[in-house]
Amino acid sequence: MSVGRPELEKAVRDFPQAPGVYLFRDRLDRVIYVGKARNLHKRVAQYFHPSRGMAANRKIRAMVDVARRIEYHTVRSEAEAILLEGKLIKEYRPRYNVSFRDDKRFLLVKTNLREPFPRFQITRLRKDDGCRYFGPFASSGALRTTINWMKKVFGLRSCSPVVPGERDYKHCLDRTIKNCSAPCLGTVSQEDYRRRVEAACDFLEGKSREMAEEIRKKMEEAAARWDFERAAELRNLWEDLRQTTKPVKRFLRSYEPAIVPGEELRELAAALGLPGPPRILECFDISNISTLHKVASMVVFEQGKPARASYRRYRIRTVAGQDDFASIAEAVRRRYRRVLDEGIRRPDLIVVDGGAGQLSAARRELFALGLGAIPVIGLAKENEEIYRPEDPIPLRLPKESGSIRLLQRLRDEAHRFANAYHQLLLRQRVRESLLDDCPGVSRGRKRLLLQAFGSVDRLRKASVEEIAEVKGIGRKLAESVSRYLGGDRAAG
């Protein structure tokens, strides 16, 4: 059924705040435009409440005037949205799309395992040539960083000859800087080199997470010793490795259908035996990316949609080491103690990211607060198993069901929010390294200043007198710090 612009605007209000693609269709139901979005709701709403630049774009105005229906399809990440957008543009060839018209393809990695010393090459075309292909990869920058790092770690060659020899060695710097195992000189056997290649293949397929985990640990160690420049470099490398080796949907036949929150809530209530569709869902997740900071997130969905104003995040204070059970307990205790103190409406369902251990920790806190009647479940990510109180056998819902998709969106949003907070704290620590080069500021004094002011930005705004009041600083050093940070506000 064709509808007018007011109806389209109304429909867009129900679009989710999730990554995905959207399609504009005309009165004959032909696809006239395909777009991608990190946040479907915000992006598509811009067409009806445009910025000055968008409003002046005649092509956009014409497209919106012609449109009679907009549909969307959610995916798990922005990278998947890019891949699906490209596939749909090639499939429908919409007249308002310019990108992808040149049949541009995403990057792939290929290796010919029939060669005696296989190489890894970046390509855009998948051929039926017996080679092994990996991808596609949405981020070319992250992929190139990963391939360069992978060649160095596994000692893989970059030269082009099928069988490299001593002549090739004379023109190669990789062996000199120890980035290659140098099969050209016979320093590695063909069997040993092939084992290196097979290990690299496993890494590209995401089967070997140990190396990315090692990078993460080195990042934490660098940050712990206040070497924030090195920590930032390792963080960027770690994020590139994670992005490249993260499993991505190929979208060969299908993609996720449009979200219908009401149906999903009814399905979830029936699956869990709830008295009715849960209007308010709250989900907890713990982020232990670094030993420097342990954080928790709590996100809220109302009527199946994110209620961002109600999100909360927590610095875990009482837990030593990485203990997800104790961390979940602290976050739940702090959240629902506040719910009781402030009279906040209680949720209809609580979800914790994890299995039986996380669920038990959350339940103990709820019972201690007198809130044991609130339904609570655990959602274990590996097999999407639902853990319920008093039931030792986890529940598995059909992968295509709306109820499990709703729980996945809720859990993934909690995970995103926790990681975003963790990364924010890490960036703050990296910025704090500005004080490392300040004359007279030792590591101990740096800690005192940051404890007193909370951040370098607040320290920069402080007066000399305020800085001098910090125990162990003094007037002379306070003046030096103020000048160094650009304040130069010494009072006469």
N, C-alpha and C positions, 0 to 999 in steps of 0.2 A: 504494500500500500504506500503510495506517495504521500508525503506530508510537507507542510510548509516550514518556513524558517522558525517560527515560534515553537513548533513541535520538535524540531531538531535541537534547539537550544535546551528545551526541557529534557530531552533524552540524554544530552551530554552531561547533565547534572548527575546522572547515575553511573557515569563512567568511573572505573576504579582508579585509584592513585597507585598504579602499577605499571611496569614496563610492558610494551606491546606494540602492535601496529594497528592502524585504523584505515578504513576504506570509505571514500565518498562514492556514492552511487547516484546516477541520474534517474529520471522518470521511467526509463526503459530498463532500469536495474543494471546498467552497464557501469563497471568500475571506471571512474574518471580520475581518481587520485589515490595513491597509497603513500602513507607516511608512517614514520616510526616515532616513538616517544619513550622517554625515561619515565614520564608520568602521564598516562593517557588523559586523565581528567584535566590537568592543567593545560596540556598541549592543545587538545581539541577545543577547549573553552576559549582559547585565544582567537580562534576563527570568528567567534561571535562577539567577543569583547576585545577587539584587536588593539595593538599598539599603534602609534601614529604611522610608523613605517609600514606595518602590515596593512593598515586601512588604505594607504595610498597605492598599494599594489593592485593594479587592475586585474591581473590574472587571478589573484586570490579572491577578489570580490566577485569576479565572474564565476569562478568555481563554486563558491558558496551559494550564489544565486541559482546555479543549475542543480545543485545537490538536492536530493529528495530523501536520502537515507544515509546514515553513517553506521558502520559496524566496526567492531574491534575484536582483537584476539590477543589475549595476554600470553606472555612468555616469562621465563625466569630471570632474564637479565637484559641489559641494554645491548650486549653483544648479540644475543639471540634475536633481539628485535631488528638489528641491522641485517642479519642473515635472512630473516623471514621477509623483511621489506624487499630485499633484492630478489628473492624468489618470486614474490607476488608481482613485482613490477615486470619481471621477465614473462610471467604467465599471462597477465592481463594487458600489459603495455598501455597503461592509462594515458590519455592525451594531455593531462596536466602535469605529468611527471617528466622531468628532464634527466635526473640522475638515472644511471643504469641503462640508459637508452643505447649506450655504446657496447652493451653486453659485457661490461666490466665484471670480472670475476674476483672472488675473494682469494686470498693467498692460501696456498697449500704447501706442504713439505713433502718431498718425495725422496726415496732412496732405492737404488737398484741392488737388491741383495744377491743378484747373480754375479756381480762384480767381485773380484778377489778382495778389494779393499773399498767397500761402499762409502759413498759420500752422502751428505744431506744437502739438498738443494731446495730453494724456494721457487715456486712456480704458481701460475694462475690456471693452468689447464690440466685436467685429469685425463690421461690417455689410457687406452687399453694396451699397455706395453709391458705388463708383468712387473712393474715397479710397485713398491708399497707407498701408499699416500696417507698423509695425516692432515686433518682439517675438515672444513675450512676454518680459518682464523679471522676474526673480525678486526683485530687490532694489529696492523702491520708493524708498528713500533715495538709493541710487546713481543711479537713473534721474533723479530730480528734480534732483539736483546737476548731472548731465550736461546735462539740457535747459536749465537756467538758464545754465550756462557756454556752451553751444552758441549760445543766442540772443545772448549778449553778443559772442562771437567773430565770428559771421557777421552781426551787426547785424539780427537778425530781430525782427519785431514781436510783442508780446504782446496787443495790443488786439483786441477782438472784431468790429468792423465788417468787412464783406466788402471794402469799399473805404474805407479810413480817410481822413478829411479834416482840415481845419484845426481844426474843433471838437474832434475827438478829441485833437489835439495839446495843447490847452489843459489837458487833464486827465491828461496823460501825463508821467511822470518819466523814462522810459527814454531819451528823446532828450537830456534835460538832463544826465544822467549818462553820456551817450555809449554807451548800451547798445543803441541802435537806429539804423538807417540812415534812419529817418523818411520812409517813403513818403507819409505824410500831408501832408508839406510839399513833396513833389516833388523831394526832394534825391537820390533814386535812381530810375532808370528801371525800368520793369516788367521789361525784359530783364535788367538787372543784378541786380535783386532775385531773379529766378528762378534766375540762376546761383548766387547765394548759397544758395538753398533746395536746389538740386541738390547742391551741395557738402556741405551739412548732411546730406542723405539718404545720400550716400556715406559720410560719417563714421559715421552711426548703423549702417550695414551693415558697418562694420569695414573698408571699402575704403581709407580714408585714415588711416594710422597716424602721419602726420607731426606732427599737432597733439598727440597724446598723447606722442609722442617729445619734442616741444619742452617740454612740461610736465616730463618727466623730466629733461631737461637743466637746466632752471631750478632744479629741486629739488637737483641735484648742485651747481650753482653756489652756491646759498644755503648748502648744507652746507659747501662748501669755504671760504666766507668766514665760517664759524662763525655764520651766521644761522639757528639751528636752529628757531626758532619758525616762520619763513617756510618752511623746508624741510619741517617737519611738515605745514603747511597744503597745500603743493604735493604732498607724498606722498599725503595723503588724497584730494586731487582726482584725482591720477594713478590711484590704485587704483579710484576710482569710475568714471573714464573707461574703464579697462581692463575692469572688470566689465560695464559697460553695452554696450560695443562688441565684447565677446568672442562669437564665434559659439556659439550654443546649439542643441542638438538640439530639434526640435519634437515628436518622439515621435508622429508621425501614425499610423504603422502598426506599428513594431516598436521594440525596445530590445535592449540587449546581453544575450545569453544567460548563464546561470550559468557560472561558471568551473570548469573541470575541469583542474587543474594537470598531472596525469599525462599526459593526452592532448596538452596544449599542448606539454609538454617533448618528447614523442615526435615531434610534428609539426615542432618547431623543429630537432631533431637531423636529421631526414630532409631538411629544406629546406636546411640548411647543410652536410650531409655529415659530421656529427660521428659519432664511433664509438658514441655512446650518448646517452641523454637527459642534458643538463647538470644535474647536481645542484646546483652552486653557480654562480650568475651574479653578476658584479660590473659595475656601470655607473657611469660618470663623467659629470659635467656641470659646466660653468663658468657662473658668474653674473657678468655684467658690467653689472648694472643701473646702477651708479655707478662713476665713476672713483676714488672714495674707497677702495673696497675691491674687490679681485678675489678671489673665493672659488671653491672647487671642492667638489663633493660626491662621495662614493663610497657607493653603496647596494648591499646584498647581498640576493639572493633565494635561499632554499634550498628545493628541491623545489617551485619555482614560487611561493613565498610570501615576503613580506618578513621578513628576519631583522634587526630593528631594532637589536639589541644590537651588531651588527657594522658598523653605519653609521659612516662617518668623514667629517669635513669639514676643509678646508684653507684657510688664508690664503695666497694666492699671494705669494711673497716675491721671486722672482728676475726677474719679468717687468715691463718698463716699458710703460705704455700698455695698450691693449686688444688682446691677442694671444692668441686662443683656442688656437692651435696650441701655442705655448710654455707656456701655462697647463696644457693637458692633459698636456703632457710632464712638467711639474714634479709634478703630482698623481700621475701614473702612477709616476714615478720614486720619489717618497716612499712611496707605498703598497707597492710590491713590493720595495723595499729593506727595508722593515720585515717584509714577509712572509718574506724570506730570513733576516733577522737573528733573528726570533723563532720561526721554524719554523711559521708559520701555514699552514693548508691552502690550497693554490693553487686558484683557481677553474677550472671546466671551460669557462667562456666569459667573455670580457671584452667589454663593449659601451661604446662612447664615443658621446656625443651629438654628431653632426656627420657630415660627409662624408669624402671622400678625404684632405683635409688633416689633420683630427683623427686619422684612422686611422693615417696615416703617422707622425705625431708619437708616438703611443702605441707603435707597433711598434718604432720606433727605441730607445725607452727599454727596452722588454722585451728586445730583442736585446742591448743593452748590459749588462743584468743577467743574461744567460744564460737568459732565460725566453721565448725566441722560439717555443717549441713550444706555448705556450698559445694556443688559438684566440681571435681578436679580430676584431670587426666594428665598423663605424660605422653609426649609424642617423640618417639625415638627416630632419628633421621635416617639411619642406615637402611632400614626396611620399611619405614613409615608405619611402625607398629604403635598401636594405641594401648597404653597401660592404664588399667582402671583399678580403683581400690577393691580389695577383697577378691580379685580375680587374677590368679597366677598366669593365665594364658592371655597373651596380648591379642588385641583385636586388629585384624587387617581388613580394611575397606577396599573395594574395587578401585583401581588406580584412576579410572575414568569417572568416578562418582563425584558429584558436586561437594559432598561433605568432606572428603579428604582434600580436595582442592582448596576449600575454605580454610581448613586447618593448616595446610601448607603455606598459604598466603599469610596467615596470622603468624606462624612460626618464623617464616622467612623475614617478615617485617620486624619481628623482635630481634632476629639475628642481625639484620641490617642496622637497626638502631643501636644495638650494643656495640657493634664493630665501629660505627661512625663515632660514637663517644670515645671508644678506645683510641682511635686514630687521632681524634681531637686532642686527647691528653698527651699522646706521643708527640704531636706537632708542637704543643706547648713546651714540652721538654726540650725539643730540638731548638726552639726559639730561645730558650733559656741559656743555650750555649753562647749567646752573645756576650755574656759576662765573663766567659773564660779568658778573653784577651784584655780584660780591663785591668790596668796596672794596680797592684796592691790587693786584688780580690782573690784570695785563696779559695780552695774548694769549700772549706768550712765557712768562710764569710759569705760565699755565694749562697750556701744553704740558709744561713741566717737571714739574708736579705730576701730570699724567695719565700721563706716561711713568714716573714713579717709582712710582705706586700702581696704575695700570692702569684705575681707574674712580673715579667720584665716591663710590660706596658704600664702597670701601676707604679712600678719603681721609677720609670722614666718621668711620670707625672708628679712624683713626690718632690717636696722641697728639700733643700739641704738639711734644714733643721729636722724634718721628719726622718730622713735617712740616718742622721747622726744619732737619733734616739735609739736606734737598734743596738742592742748590747753587743759590744765587741767591734763596733765600726768607728765611731769618733768623727769629729768635725772634718779633719783633713782628708780622710778617706772618703767621707760623704761628698765633699766638694769634687774629688777626683771622679767618683762614680757619676755624679750629676753632669760634669763636663763630658765625660766619655759617652754617656747616653744622649747627649745633645741637649740636656736641660740648661746647663750654665746659668742656674738661678740662685747662685750663692747670695744670701742676704747680707747687706752691709751692716 
